[in-house]
Every structure is written in C-alpha cells, then in structure tokens.
C-alpha cells in the first residue's frame, strides 16, 4: 500500500535584515553627535559642513561598534565619541580611507603638508550647470584670460542646445569616440562638428576660417 504524501510546509524566509542590538543605543546618541558636529563645523561653507557632519557620524559609528565588540558599550557616550571623531577628522583621518601623504586630494595630505586644492569650476545660473574656469598659463595673460571668460559663454549661446553640449564635452578634453557614444552619433559626425565649431568660434571673433 502506498502512503499518501503529506504536503510539505514551506516556511517563508524573512528577507528583513536583523537589526543589531546596539542599534537603538547608537540612534539615541545620534542627535547629540550631530549637534556636536554641526557646532564644530560652524565656520565651514554649507557643502563642506555637511560632509564634515557625515564624517563625524561615520567615525562615531565605527568607534561605537568597536566598543560593542569589546563588551564596553556601557561606557559609550555621545560627547566623547563626537569629540574624538572631530579631532580625527581635523587631522585628515577618514573612515575606510588610507592615510596617503602623497595624494594631494587626500585630506590627510592637505593638512599634513599644507596643500590647498581649489575647484576650477563654478555654477552658472544661466546655463544651469557647472562651467569650467579658464586658467592663466604662459601663453595667455590676464587680459586674454578675462576676455575668454566673457567670450566663451557668449559664443555658446549662439549654438543650438545640442551643439552647445557637444562643444562643452569637446572643450573638456573628451575624445571623439567618447562624445560620439555619449550623443549616439558616428565618430565621423563628431569630427565634422569639431570643424564646424572651430569655424564658428573663429567667425565669432571676426577671423576668417580656413576650410
């Protein structure tokens, strides 16, 4: 006699991740940590201040988890954790980042070697985007650079929206192939547009373009 097979009960596995026991304790300290970080970064601009606060939160969380692993969660308080994090960040130390004294983009290098890294772009409200700033070099003096800063945006306004975007990509040093893929056209078409843009630029300055 063949026994009837009983339907097997399938247990649904919960996809929800289990919240660690220490999570509630850290979240209770978080508002005080953020206040401490906000006060410590009060002299920074809005963007740098927000980054500073996030670095403090990451640092305090890493330090707190380490205390939990050592069985010392009971001695964790918001003020000491935040104070230590602020000191670490001011020395250029970031969570998950190696201390590279040779990388000028590293906060640690900038602080240790007194290196300042400045942005070469600014936000243009009319173009609704970030425009690269022209920098003086040995071939261009202050007067020529100042004139270019005025002429280049003015010239861009004479172009169609699509050509303007292509011109920006080419001006930023993008390769013909990369720009072609970005705008879904052939390499030959971008090469053709490059020549057209050059002639347009020369004509804008009243110069005769050689075909």
Secondary structure as UniProt FT lines:
FT   TURN            21..22
FT   HELIX           23..40
FT   TURN            41..43
FT   HELIX           46..69
FT   TURN            70..71
FT   HELIX           73..75
FT   HELIX           78..90
FT   TURN            91..92
FT   TURN            95..96
FT   TURN            101..102
FT   TURN            104..105
FT   HELIX           107..112
FT   TURN            113..114
FT   STRAND          121..124
FT   TURN            125..128
FT   STRAND          129..132
FT   HELIX           142..156
FT   TURN            157..158
FT   HELIX           161..171
FT   TURN            172..173
FT   HELIX           176..183
FT   HELIX           187..204
FT   TURN            205..206
//
